[in-house]
Amino acid sequence: MSLSELTADVESAYAALDDAEITLDGESKMELAMLQAALEEDDPATLVRRGIHMLFQSTTETGKLDFHLRGAYDVTYDEYLSGMTYEEMTGGTNPTSSDDDRRYQF
């Protein structure tokens, strides 16, 4: 898969969310109700949005998002945001390195 396929999949999933009604299981409903009561939030959708933001941030910060994107699409989130792969950003060439240069690579 590629950057263009990832972009198409994200756009497709985004469009599908307009019509989606998400149903919750009993455990999720109980947890959402507990959060509503504890945080004094009347609108459960606000808490769902906050939960999605937290999950996205956590997945991004731990590198899990890049791991899954690299495995499925062979790109990272930074590449997706920029609209080009690292190879495209650098002109598609890798400078040759000597053995001495390798010790500085992580």
WOPEPE-V775767 format. One line per field, one symbol per residue. burial: # if it has 9 or more other C-alpha atoms within 8 Angstrom, else .. A space follows every 50 residues. Layout:
burial: ???
This chain:
burial: ..#.###.....................#..#..##....#..#..#... ........##...####.##..#####.##...##............... ......
